[in-house]
Amino acid sequence: MHKPCLTWLALEASFLSFVERLVLPNRRIEAMDRYFPATPLQRGGTKMVKRRWSNGLIPALLVLVLPSLVHARSRQHAERWSEKQAAEWYAKQPWLVGSNYIPATAVNELEMWQAETFDPKRIDLELGWAEAIGLNTMRVFLHDLPWQQDPQGFQKRIEIFLQIADKHKIRPLFVLFDSCWDPDPRLGKQHEPRPGVHNSGWVQSPGARTLEDPAQYPRLEAYVKGVVGAFSNDNRVLGWDLWNEPDNTNNGSYGELEPKNKIAVVAALLPLVYDWARSVHPKQPLTSGVWKGGWSSLAKLDAVEKIQIEMSDVLSFHDYGKPEEFEERIHWLQGYNRPMICTEYMARGNGSTFQGSLPIAKKYHVAAINWGLVAGKTQTYLPWDSWKHPYTDREPAVWFHEIFRNDGTAYKPEEVALISKLTQEQ
């Protein structure tokens, strides 16, 4: 492996020193030193100016420069799968079709996984419905807080979930972190869903306070290594989706509560998450899905997207558009020569449907995971615009997400028939 040139080390050293001394409060310097270790040039440097926060220049520098520096350093210590390894892994898989999954009895990830509300009987029932129509994977969101509270207990509940999923011939893709919706997650009893509002109880992992405090990164590292390490050789696990929409700032819901420099912080932390996961040598692939704009070439990617594309073993993406948009995104990603998993699609009101997207996914042998299996407390059958106009006095003209009603009957029998037909034609 080549060694970085002196000019690069000097740039890296001076900038990281600048960030540490100028931006970070005193109590965070020690934590930052651990995650961005000082180079010899830094150790011999001169004293910097007084520490202070800046609402303009410093976040801008973080966004533009720090992600690239950290990404470059991370790449020196972690190797992703080669194109050949990724292709060989994917060739052993059936055509993967499934849903983003949370039981109808849970309003968010915490209610799903906390000991008091973990509901294996309901999970068993619902995964039975999924198996019956040919689904063979589920994308399932974990959370860092149950691991912080009780690692052994959380691991035991994940094991129970895997036993149930295996019974139904379903292999989950676990999501470790998520930047969507409420940035203030708290353990304990979760609030009831807001009447008529889409996904009103979902919480981010890590929360904003953790994200802004590098002193808490050791526990995030312990969570990633603990969960991935515990199941790193488990054939029941399909893979690890390290961070869902990491640079989502939730402007239509919680935007005012988000850290102002969230994207910069995430861009610095995401490569470390890849490194943490790789350090326990999982046999399953790592990924994090691109979701915003055009991905047809590296030159069109922003800092976070470059990390996602360049560090993932297999590529994943989201698409809630019409069939022609879905196919275009597949064409964009084909140029990177890696297997593809669409980890979110199907929003009927947006023109993203099973009838439109699923045959295209099968045509290109792209794994397809729609949002939502069963209508429940997340209320994601309601459209996104319910955040501005809650559906308290009416049903939407068409459900946004979800395959099944709460009692297991299909929302649209013709959709279930199509899914069954396509999955049987393996």
N, C-alpha and C positions, 0 to 999 in steps of 0.2 A: 504494500500500500504506500502511495506516495506521501511524502512529508510536505506540509504546507510551507510556502516560502516565507522568508523573514518579513517581507512587506505585508503579507496577509496576517501573520502573527501580530505584527505591530498594530495594524488596523483593528484586529480583533481585540487585542489587549487594551488599547486606548479607549475603544468604544465601550467595552464592557466595564472598564474601570469608571468611565464617565457615567454610565447608567447607574452603577452601584453607588457611587459616591454622591451623585447629584440628585438622583431620583428617589432612591430607596431610603425609608426611615431607618434609623440606627438599628432597631430590633430585627430588621430583615436582612442585614448585611451577612450575618453568619449563614443563614439559610441559602442565600444566593451564592455564597462562596462554595457551598456544597454542590449546587446544581450547575454552576458555571465556574468551575475551578480556575484559580488564577494561573496564568502562564508565567514563566520566568520573567518576561518583560514587565508584566503587571507588578510582580513582587518588588521589582527594582524601581518602580515609577515614583514620581513626586506626588506630594499631597495635592488633592483636588480642592476645588472651591467648596463653599459651604453646601450641605445637603439642603435641597428644597424641592417642592413639587412645582410643576409647570402645567398649565392647562392647555398650552398650545404647542410649543416647540418640542418638548420631551416626548409626549405621546406620538407626535408626528415622526420623530426619529425612531422610536420604538417600532412603529408600523413599517417604516421603510427599510431599516437596517437590521435590527436585532433578530427578527425571524431568520434571515439569511445566515447570520453568524452562528446562531444556535443550531440551525439545520446542518450547516457544514460541519460543525464540531460533532454533532450526533452521528452523522454518516460515517465518521472515522471509526466508530465503535460498534456499529450494528450493520448486519447484512440482511437484506431482504431476500426472499426466494428469487432465484433466477427465473427467466421466462420459461425455461424448460421445466423447472420444478413446479411452477404454477400450472402449466399446461398438463403435466402428468397427474397432479392432484385433481384437477377439474375433470379429466378424462375418466376418473374412477367414480365420479358422482353421477347419480341419476339427474335428469332435468329437475332442477330445484324450484319448487313452487310452494309458496306459503304466505303467511300474513304476519304483520306486526301484531304481537300478542300481549294482552293483559286481560285477566279475567274480568267478567262483567261486574263483579263485586268490588273491584278496586278502582279508586279515582285516580291513582297515580302509582308510580313504582314503589313508594314507601308502603302504601297500603297493601300492595301485592306481596312484599317481601318481609314486612315486620312480623314477628312471631305471633302477635295477638290477632292479626287479620289474614295471615297466610291461609289459603283456602284450597288444599289439595283436592278435595272432593269436587269442587267446581271446576278446577283446572282439568281434572280427569274427564269430566263430562264434556267440556268444551273441546278438548283435544280429540275426543272421540268423534265429535261432529266434523272436525278438520280432517281426520283420517278417512272418514266415510266418503269425502268428495275427492280424495287423492292428494291432499296437501302433505308434504314430507319435510317441511322446515317451518320454523317460527323465528321471528326476530324478537328478542326478549330483552328488555331494559333492566339492568341491575342498578345499584346506587351505592355510592361510597359510604353513606351514613350508617346503614345497617352493619357494614363491615367494621366501621369504627366502634360501634356499640358492642358488637358480639361476633367476632370473626368466625368462631366455631359454629355458633348457631346459624349464622347466615350460610355458611358452607353446607351445613346439614340440610337446610331448606333448598338450596340449589341442587343438592344430590337427590332430594325427594322429587323435585321438578323433573330432573333428568330421568329418573326411574319412570315417572308417568309418561313423559314424552317418548321414551324408548318403547314403552308398552304400545304406543300408538304409531310407532315407526316414524317418529318425527325427531329431527336433529336440529337443535336451536342454534342460531347465530346470536351470541350474547353481546349486548351493548354495554360498555363500561361507563362512559361519560356522555352527557347530553347537554347542549347549550340552549335548549328550547323551553319556553314558557317561564314559570315563576322562578326568579333567581334567589329565592329565600327558602330553601327546603329546611324543614324541621322534623325531627323524630317525634313520635307520639301519635295521638289521634289526628287523623287528617280531616280537614273541613269537608263538608258535603259539597257536591257540585253546585255551581251557580245555575239556577234554573234557566234553561234555554240557551246555554253558552257552550260552545265547542271547547273541550279539553281544559276546563276552567281550574282543574286541580293539579295538573301535571307540574312537576318540579325539575329544576336543573340539577345536574351533578357534574362537577362540584358547584355549590352555590357561589354567589358573588363574593361573599366575605372570604371564603376559602381561596377562590381564584385570585383575589388581590393580595393574599398573604403567603409569600413563599415559605414562611415558617411552618405552614401546614402541608407543604409538599411531601415531606417524609411520610405522612400517613396516606397520602394519595399513592405514593410509590408502593407502600406496604399493601394497599388494597389491590392495585394492579398485579403485583407479583404474587400476592396471596391467592387471588381468584384464578388467574391464568395458570399459576403454578399448580394449584390443586387439581386442575382438570386438563393439564397440558398434554397428556397422553390418552385422553378419554375419547374413544371412538364415537361416543354419543353426542359430542359437541362438534358442530359444523365449523365454527370459526369465531373470531373475535372482532367485532366492530368497535374500534377503540373510542371513537367520539362522534356522536351524531351532530351533524350541522354545527361544527365547532365555532364558526364565526357568525352564527345567527344572533342578531341583536334585538330581536323581538319587538320591532318598532310598532307593530299593530296591537300589542298587548302590554308588555312590561318594559318597554324601551326606556322609560324615564328612570327605572330602578337599576339599569345595567351599568357596570363600570364604564367610564368614558373611554378607557384604553383597552377594552375587552379583547378586541381583535389582536392587538399587539401581544397581550399576555398569553392568549391562546396560541398564537403563532410561535411563541417561545416555549410553551409547555408541551404542545402536541408532539414534537420530535422526541421529547423525553419519555412520553407515554409509550411511543413505539419501542424505545430502547428498554424500558422497564419490562414490557411484555416479552420482547425478544430474549431478554436475559434469562428467562426461565425455560427457553427452548420448546415452545409449543409445537406440536405436530400439525396443528390447525393453522390456517392462514390468518393474517392480520389485514384489516382494511379500515378505511374511514371514507364515507361517501361524499363526493362532490355534489353540489345541489343547486348552484345559482346560475352561472352564465355559460359562455361557450368554452369548450374544453378541447377544441380541435388541434391545438398545438400548445407546447409549453409556454410560448411567448404570450399566449392569451390568458394564462393562469395568474391569479393573484398569489400572494405569499402562502396563504393557508392551503389553497388548492394545489400548489406545487408540492407541498409536504405530503398531502394526501395521495397524489398521483405517484410521486417518486419513492414513497416509503411503504406503500401498500403491496402486499403479496399478490392479492387479486383486487381488481378495481370494483368500486361500488358507486352507485349514483342514485339520485332521486329524479323523478319526472312526474309531474301532475298535469301534463299538457295533452294535447290531442295526439292521435296515433302518428301523424307525420312528424311531430316534434319528438316523440319517443324514439322513432326510428332514426331521426337525425342525430340524437344524442348517442345512440349505439354506434353510428358511423364515426362520430367524433372520437369515441374511446377505442375503437378498433385499431387505431394507429399506434396505440401503446403496447399492443401484442400481449395482452393479459386477459384471463377470464374475467367476465363481468357479472355482477349481481346488482340488479335493480332492487334496492332495499326499501324504496317507497314509491308507490304509484297508486292509481285508482282514486280519483276524486270526481264523482259523476258530474257534479255541477260545473266542473272545469273542462269537461270533455274527455277526461281520462277514465276509460272504462275497461272492464275485462274483455269485452268484445273487440275493442279497438287495440289494446296493448298486448294482451296475452298471446294471441297468434304471432305477433311480431317477435316477441321474446322467444317463442318456440322456434321460429324460423331461424333466428341467429344463435340459438342455444344460449340465451342469456337467462340466468336465474331471475325469478320474478317474485317479489314479496310485496303484496299490497298492504295498504294501511287498514287495519281493523278486521278482526274476526267476528266478534259478537258485540252487539249494542249493549252498553252498560253505563257505568258511572262516569266514564270519560266523555260520553255524549259526542263522540266524534262522527256520529251520523249527521250531526248538525254542521252547516257550512261555516267557513272561517268568518264570514260577515256577521255571525251571531255575536261577535265581540262588540260590534257597534249596534246591532239590532237583534237583541235576544229573542229567540223563538219561544216565548212564554205563552202565547195565545194561539199558536198554530204549528203544524208540522211543516217541514220544508217540502217544497214541491217534489224533490227527489232527495233521497239520502245521499250525503256526501261520501262517507266511508261505510265500512262494515259489510260482512256477508250475511250473517245470521241475526235474527231477532233474538231477544233474551231467552225465548223458550226453545231455540234451536231450529225454528222454521226459517227457510231462506227468505231474505228480503225480496230477491228476484229469482224465482226458480230457474229461469233461462240462464242466469249467470252460473249457478251451481251445475247445471247440465253441461255448460261449456267447459268449466274447470274440470269436471269429471272426465269428459271426453278427451280433452287435451292431455291430461295427466296419465290417462290409461294408454295413450299412444306413445309410450316411451320407446 
